[in-house]
Amino acid sequence: QVQLVESGGGLVQFGGSLRLSCAVSGRFFISVDWGWYRQAPGNQRELVASISSGSRGLASYADFVKGRFIISRDNAKSTVYLQMNNLKPEDTAVYYCNQLRLATYPESWGQGTQVTVSS
């Protein structure tokens, strides 16, 4: 069974930075395409960034975070990261990591980590 534990969220000022971590327990980490998602109050969950499987995955980003966020993975630590820079109030949300292939399954999600950006 795969378990996801997100951490690193917090309260930051406009323009600040945070690094989120997603610690993954379970096998086949390296063979999985990973994504970071977020859900703001009253909104649906949206994909923020993704990184493809393998030791040197390729990253992709939603338009609203391009140039500000960086997704990465450490296969040795079975951890996915999201470096968030130049944070804006509209980035306020609960951030989740998940396998892209499981995103449509409600039971696949962890509890996420809260990111709050003050004005």
C-alpha positions in Angstrom: 0.0 0.0 0.0 1.3 3.4 -1.0 1.2 6.2 1.6 1.8 9.8 1.0 2.8 12.4 3.6 3.0 16.0 2.5 4.8 18.5 4.6 6.5 21.9 4.4 3.5 24.2 4.2 3.0 27.2 6.4 2.2 30.9 6.5 4.4 33.2 4.4 4.3 36.7 3.1 3.7 37.8 -0.4 6.9 37.0 -2.4 8.1 34.4 0.1 9.2 30.9 -0.6 8.4 27.4 0.7 9.6 23.9 -0.2 7.0 21.2 0.1 8.0 17.6 0.5 6.0 14.5 -0.3 7.4 11.4 1.4 6.2 8.2 -0.3 6.1 4.8 1.3 5.8 1.8 -1.0 7.5 0.3 -3.9 7.9 1.5 -7.5 8.5 5.1 -6.7 10.9 5.5 -9.6 8.5 4.1 -12.1 5.7 6.5 -11.2 4.7 9.9 -12.7 4.2 12.3 -9.8 2.2 15.4 -9.6 1.6 18.3 -7.1 -1.9 19.5 -6.9 -3.7 22.2 -5.0 -7.2 23.0 -3.8 -8.2 26.4 -2.7 -11.4 27.0 -0.7 -14.4 26.8 -2.9 -12.4 25.5 -5.9 -11.7 22.2 -7.4 -8.4 20.5 -7.2 -6.0 21.5 -9.9 -2.7 20.1 -11.1 0.2 22.5 -10.4 3.2 20.5 -11.6 4.2 17.1 -12.6 7.4 15.1 -13.1 7.8 12.0 -15.2 9.0 8.6 -14.1 12.6 7.5 -14.1 15.7 8.9 -12.5 15.7 12.0 -14.7 12.1 12.9 -15.1 10.9 15.9 -17.1 8.8 18.5 -15.4 5.8 20.4 -16.6 3.9 23.2 -15.0 0.6 24.9 -15.0 0.7 28.3 -16.5 -0.1 30.0 -13.3 3.1 28.8 -11.6 5.6 28.8 -14.5 8.8 30.5 -13.6 8.0 30.4 -9.9 7.7 26.8 -8.9 10.0 23.9 -9.4 9.1 20.2 -9.0 11.8 17.6 -8.4 12.2 14.1 -7.1 14.8 12.2 -5.1 14.5 8.6 -6.0 16.9 7.5 -3.2 14.6 9.1 -0.7 11.3 8.3 -2.4 10.4 12.0 -2.0 8.8 14.5 -4.4 9.5 18.2 -3.8 7.8 21.4 -4.8 9.9 24.5 -4.5 7.6 27.5 -4.5 9.1 30.9 -5.0 7.6 34.4 -5.3 4.4 33.2 -3.7 1.2 35.1 -4.2 -2.0 35.2 -2.1 -3.8 33.3 -4.9 -1.4 30.4 -4.2 -3.1 29.9 -0.9 -4.5 26.3 -0.9 -4.0 22.9 0.4 -1.3 21.2 -1.6 -1.2 17.5 -2.3 1.0 15.1 -4.1 -0.2 12.0 -5.9 0.6 9.6 -8.7 -0.9 11.0 -11.8 -2.5 7.7 -12.7 -4.4 7.6 -9.4 -5.6 11.2 -9.3 -9.2 10.2 -10.2 -9.4 7.8 -7.2 -10.6 9.6 -4.0 -9.0 7.1 -1.7 -5.5 7.7 -3.2 -5.1 11.2 -1.7 -3.3 12.1 1.5 -4.2 14.9 3.9 -2.1 17.6 2.1 -0.3 20.5 3.5 -1.7 24.0 3.9 0.0 26.9 2.2 -1.2 30.4 3.2 0.2 33.5 1.6 -0.6 36.8 3.2 -1.1 40.0 1.4 
